[in-house]
Amino acid sequence: MTEVRAVVHLKVRPGDLDRVIDAARTFVRQAAESEPDVLNLAYYVDPDGETIVVHEHYRSAAAMLAHLGAMDPEAAATLGAHTTVESVEVFGEVTDELRSALAAWGEVAYFRPAVSLR
């Protein structure tokens, strides 16, 4: 099994940044409390508060799939209502099941491992 990472760019609807950050806090708290195979989940905001970049790091494709299935439904609905997915990139060995789950996000770019320090 190889670790899987994802980078997601979200466009925030005007005036909705605080709601999106609250949803992000819910996801991070949930992962910290009950998802040991989520190695990191970080949200970054551009200076204008218009774009959020999410960096996700999982122990495996199965861990990413489990995280997607365990997301707080209210926070996920908030994220969906107040952002637009601009791009999704996934790095690592992924399963067909994970690809199917990510298809709902639109076009996803996949990158397989080539060379790495770790």
C-alpha positions in Angstrom: 0.0 0.0 0.0 1.2 3.5 -0.8 0.2 6.7 0.8 -2.3 8.9 -1.1 -2.3 12.6 -1.3 -4.8 15.0 -2.8 -4.8 18.7 -3.6 -8.2 20.3 -4.1 -8.8 23.9 -5.2 -12.2 25.4 -4.1 -13.6 28.7 -5.2 -15.5 30.3 -2.3 -18.7 32.1 -3.0 -18.5 35.8 -2.0 -19.2 36.4 1.7 -19.1 32.7 2.5 -15.6 32.2 3.7 -16.5 32.0 7.4 -19.0 29.2 6.7 -16.5 27.3 4.7 -13.8 27.6 7.4 -16.3 26.3 10.0 -17.0 23.3 7.8 -13.3 22.7 7.4 -12.8 22.8 11.1 -15.4 20.1 11.5 -13.6 17.9 9.0 -10.2 18.4 10.6 -11.6 17.8 14.1 -13.4 14.6 13.0 -10.2 13.3 11.3 -8.1 14.1 14.4 -10.5 12.4 16.7 -11.6 9.3 14.8 -9.6 8.7 11.6 -6.0 7.6 12.4 -5.3 6.8 8.8 -5.8 10.5 7.8 -2.2 11.6 8.2 -2.9 15.3 7.5 -5.8 17.5 6.4 -4.9 21.2 5.9 -6.9 24.1 4.4 -5.1 27.2 3.0 -6.8 30.5 2.0 -5.6 33.0 -0.5 -5.1 36.6 0.6 -8.4 37.7 -1.0 -10.4 34.8 0.7 -11.7 33.7 -2.7 -9.8 30.4 -3.0 -9.2 27.6 -0.6 -6.6 24.9 -1.3 -7.0 21.7 0.6 -4.0 19.4 1.1 -5.0 15.8 2.1 -2.7 13.0 3.1 -3.8 9.4 3.7 -2.1 6.2 4.7 -3.7 4.5 1.7 -6.5 4.7 -0.9 -8.7 2.8 1.5 -8.1 5.5 4.1 -9.1 8.2 1.7 -12.3 6.3 0.7 -13.1 5.8 4.4 -12.7 9.5 5.1 -15.0 10.4 2.2 -17.6 8.1 3.6 -17.3 9.4 7.1 -17.5 13.1 6.4 -20.0 15.0 8.5 -23.0 15.4 6.3 -23.9 18.9 7.5 -20.4 20.2 7.0 -20.2 18.5 3.6 -23.5 20.2 2.6 -22.1 23.6 3.7 -19.0 23.0 1.7 -21.0 22.1 -1.4 -23.3 25.0 -1.1 -20.7 27.7 -0.6 -17.8 26.5 -2.9 -17.2 25.3 -6.4 -14.6 22.7 -7.0 -12.0 24.1 -9.5 -9.6 21.2 -9.6 -8.7 17.9 -7.9 -5.4 16.2 -8.2 -4.7 12.8 -6.5 -1.2 11.4 -6.0 -0.4 7.8 -5.3 -1.8 4.3 -6.1 -5.6 4.6 -6.2 -8.2 1.9 -6.5 -11.2 1.7 -8.9 -13.5 2.2 -5.9 -11.7 5.4 -4.9 -11.9 6.7 -8.6 -15.6 6.0 -8.6 -16.1 7.9 -5.4 -14.1 10.9 -6.6 -16.0 11.0 -10.0 -18.7 13.0 -8.2 -16.2 15.9 -7.9 -15.9 16.3 -11.7 -12.6 15.8 -13.6 -9.8 14.5 -11.4 -6.2 14.3 -12.4 -4.4 11.2 -11.2 -0.6 10.9 -10.7 1.2 7.6 -10.0 4.4 7.5 -8.0 7.6 7.8 -9.9 10.5 8.9 -7.7 10.4 10.0 -4.1 12.7 10.7 -1.1 10.3 8.9 1.2 
